[in-house]
Amino acid sequence: MLSYRHAFHAGNHADVLKHFVLLELLDYYNRKDKPWMYIDTHAGAGCYALDAEQAEKTSEFVDGVARLWDRDDLPAPLEAYVKAVRQFNPHGRLVFYPGSPALAMTVARPQDRLRLFELHPADTVSLQQTFSTEPDRVQVRKADGFSGLRSLLPPPSRRAVVLIDPPYEVKDDYRHAVDTLRDAMRRFPTGTYALWYPLLARPEARQLPERLAALGAESWLDVRLAVKGAPKDGFGMFGSGLFVINPPWVLPERLEAVMPWLVEVLGEDAEAGFDLEHHIE
């Protein structure tokens, strides 16, 4: 199914959570000189114009990254995230929003590599254009990232951060996400895996965190941000979460400091809040 386009949702509250945590993971990997590989199973278009028709149709960034743009009290992890987004907006106005691969590239060193999967034809072309000047460091594949991931594990450097970020438009995405993560853990147990998921009323979404925990990873972290209460009619995303396998040991403490601030700034009603669970060996 190829109807999903992330351009409609670029820079929303889910992107804020997903992307500042992603940068935390890569920053931790940068503490060692040894190269790492960043793998994105659903990479999208690369970068998004917020004044384009798709983004303006929903303007979800207004209640996401835009709420952080002019703040002078950002906690350190969010300051690093906003600074990375500013690299794509050199004139100071929030006009472009970088997707996960573009943000990863802001902290990638010459020895690091990006491997990106995308199925949508138009988004694949855009992604290839975004990274056309980095043919040695970035490879874009027009392929299903769920099945393609296995071909890259384990990476030559034995260091990798994998983002699994499907649209969850079809029920099978929930099953594929769990199966893909299970297979990846078997092929490369020491990799860091971040799986994004939506907070929705539908049963598949409610059950997903439990299914992820049941995979039995020795070290894991689950962080959820709800920007409002669950809709009474049962429709619509009211937040999102990230389930991280093999997270940095410093990540829980940093999230404990950031998430209350993020709830205050991004929260839309009195039911906004966050949950953080973890077990790190």
Secondary structure, DSSP 8 states (H G I E B T S, - for coil): -----GGGTTTSHHHHHHHHHHHHHHHHHTTSSS--EEEESS-TTSEEETTSHHHHHH-GGGGTTHHHHT-S---HHHHHHHHHHHTT-TTSS--EEE-HHHHHHHH--TT-EEEEEE--HHHHHHHHHHTTT-TTTEEEEES-HHHHGGGG-S-TTS-EEEEE-----STHHHHHHHHHHHHHHHH-TTSEEEEEEEE-SSHHHHHHHHHHHTT--SSEEEEEEESS---TTS-S--EEEEEEES--TTHHHHHHHHHHHHHHHH--STT-EEEEEEE--
